[in-house]
């Protein structure tokens, strides 16, 4: 009887020992899974999501984009504000416009200037201030003149310190980074705006950049915003430019309808001696 009791106690203690070991192992596995899941929500995962969304959105063949850009230029004791609003509707292939309509409004020194540009079959039709002109133009040249609405493809290290919130299937990401790290990308984005404003700057220095974007439930970038400053020299004088850019992609993934203007009203640029 004593031996039976000792054997029972032994089996019970051994079972409890195994159970405790299993509990400890389960806790360790749970902790490891938690650590891996937290790592998966870090910068690498944000960048992967960003790359996929940028590639998907920039690859749209039909797009409808609104842009609000404010450029404040300070030089020689003067500050000039040049806000611009634009809506771009178009059909493109491999990132190049096939048919596109751009309507824009720009304010400069108290005057408002409106312009419309329509592009199809290698011809650009421009209407501004009552003048309607047409001229042959390559897709690349039109894109440079009208402004590139593609989303900037920043390198991975830019998003290492990014923060993300997710709600209702959307991802909202924001980050502040050193503008000098993406100097070429930023200058390419605003080159046409600086040229339109007649501003040529040297010894350029870029400030930190505030960058934010939203990815919708379908995996498209639905909007992004960017703010940064530049400083340098213009005609030997100190100059600075403050940029505030906001882009919104309207119903990405849906087909866009374009209403072409009456092309018969446009005169050839060569007839005007241009």
N, C-alpha and C positions, 0 to 999 in steps of 0.2 A: 504493500500500500504506500509506503514511504517512497519507494522508487518510482511508482506511478505518479505521485504528486510532484516529485522533483523533476520528472520528465515533462509534466504538464507546465510547470513553471518555466522550465528551460525553453520549451516551444513558444510559450507566450512572450518571454523576454526577447527571443530571437525574432519573432514576428514584429514586435514593437520596434526593434532596432532597424529591421528592414523598412518599416513604415516611415520611421524618422529619416532614414537615408533617402527614401523616395520623395518625401516632402522637401528636403533640402535641395535635391536635384531639380525638382519642379520649380522651386523658387529661383534657382540659378538660371534655368532655361527661360523663365518669365522675365528675369532681369536682362538677360541677353537679348531677348526679342524686343524689349522696350528700348534698349540702347540702340539696336539696329534700326528701329522705326524712327527714333529721334534723329539718327544720322541720315536717314532717308529724306527727312524734311529739311535738310540743310541746304547749303549753297549749291551743291552738285545737282540736287533734285530740282531746285528752282531754275538753274541754268538749262537743264534738259527740257523742262517744260517751256521755257522761254524760246529756246532754239526751235522746237517743234512748232510753236505758235507763230513765230516770225516767218518760218519757212512756209507754213500753210497760208498765212495771210498775204505775204508778198507774192505767193503763187496764184492768187485769185485772178481769174480771167475777166471777171466782172466786178467793178468796185464803185463805191459811192462814199466819198470821204469829205469831211468838213475840216477846215484848218483855221485856227485863230493864232495869229502870231503878232507879238508886240516887240518892236525893236526901239530901244531908247539909245540915242547917240549923243554923247557929250564930248565936245571939243571946242577949243578956243573960247571958252567961257559961255558957250551956248549948249542947250540941251534940246534935241529934236526927237519927238516921239512919232513913230511911224507904225501904227497898228494896221493890220491887214486881215481880212476875212476872205476865205475862198471855199468854193465847193467844186470838187472834182468828180465827174462821173465818166466812166470809161470802160472800154473793152480792150484788154491787152493780152499778149501772148509772150511767154518767156520774159515777162517784165517789161516788154516794149509796147507802147500804145499802138493800137490799130484804129480805133475810133475813140475820141475823147472830147469832152466839153468841160471847160474851166471857166467859172464865173468868179470874179474877184472884185473886192472893194478895198481901196487903200486910202488912208488919210495922211496928209503931209502938210505941215505948216498951215493948218486950218482949211485946206482944200481937200475935197473928196474926189478920188479918181476911180471910175469903174471901168472894167475891161472884161471882155469875153473872148475866149480862144476856143476854136473848134478845129479838130484835126482828123483828117481821114484821107487815105490813099496818097500819103506823102505830101499833102497840101495843108497849110495852116491858114485859117481864116480868123483874123483878129479885128475886133470892133472895140473902139475906145473913143470917147468924147466925140461921137458922131462920125468918125472916120472908120470905114470898113475896107480892109486890105487883105489880099490873099497872096501867098508866096509858097514856092516849093520848099519843103523842109524835111529832113530826115527825122526818124522817130527819136533818135538820140538828141538831136538839136531841139526838138519840141519839148522833150522831157526836161532839158536843161533850162529852157526859157520859161516853162510853165511851173516848174518846181517838182521835185521828186517826192512823192507821197509814200514811198516805201519805208518800212520800219527799220531803224538802224540796227545792225547786227553787232552788238558789243561783245567783246571777248569774255571768257568765263570768269576771270578774276574780278571783273567789274561788279559781279553780282554776289561776291563772297559775303559781303556784309548786308545783303538785302533782307528785308523783313516781308513776310507774306501773311495775308489773312485770306481765308477761304469761306465763302458763304453762298448758299443757293447755287452751287455749281460754278461760281466765279472765283478766280484767283486775282487778288489785288497785291501788287508788289511795289515796293518803293526802296530807293537806295540813294545815297550820296557818295560820289566818287570824284577823284582828281581828274579834272578835264584834260590835263596834259597827257594822260594815259590813252585818251581817244582823240587826240588832236586832229588827226587826218580825217576821221569820220565826221567830227563836228564841223570842221571848216568846209568840207564838201557839202554838208547839209545846208549851210547858210551862204555859200559863195554867191549864188545868184541874187540873194537879197541884198548883200553888201554892194554888189555891182549895180543893182537897180537904184540903190541909194547914193551911188557915186562915191562910195567910201573905199579908199585903198589904205590899208593899214600895214605897217611893218613892226617888227619887234613884238609880235603878238604873244601875249600870255593869257592862259585860260584859267578861270577860277574852278572851284568845285562845281559839280553838276548835280542838280536835284532831278532825278529821273524816276518816273512812276508809270505803271501800265496795268491794264486789266485784261485778263484772258477770260472769254465767256465760256459757257458750258459746252459749246461746240468746238472749243479749242482754237478759236480765232482771237487775235488781239483786237479788242473792240475800241480801245482808246489808249493814248499815252500822252504824257506831258513831260516837258523838259525846261529847266531854267538854268542859265549860266551867264557869266560875265566874261568879257574880253577887254584887255587893255593893251595899248601900244602907241604907235606914232602915226599920225596922219598929216602929211605936209609939214613934217618936223615938229608938229604940235602934239601934246599929250591928247590921247583920245581913248574913250571907253564905250563899249556897247553892251547893253543888257538885253538878253534874249529870253523871251517867254513863248514857248511853242506848245500848242495843244492840238492834238489830232483825234478825230473820232471816225471810226469806220461804221457806216450805217448798214445794218442788216448784212454783215459779211456772209458770203456764200449764196446769196440770192441774186437772181439776174437783174441787171440794171437796164432801165429804159432811157434812151438818149433822144432828145428832141433836137434835131439839127436845125440851125437857122436857115433863112432863105439865102442860099449861096449865090443867087443871081445878083444880089445887091453889092457884092464885093468886087473891087477893082484890083487888077494885077499890080503888084508893087513896082514893076518895071515901068508902068504907065505913069507912076508918080515920080519917077527918077530916083527911086531908092536903090 
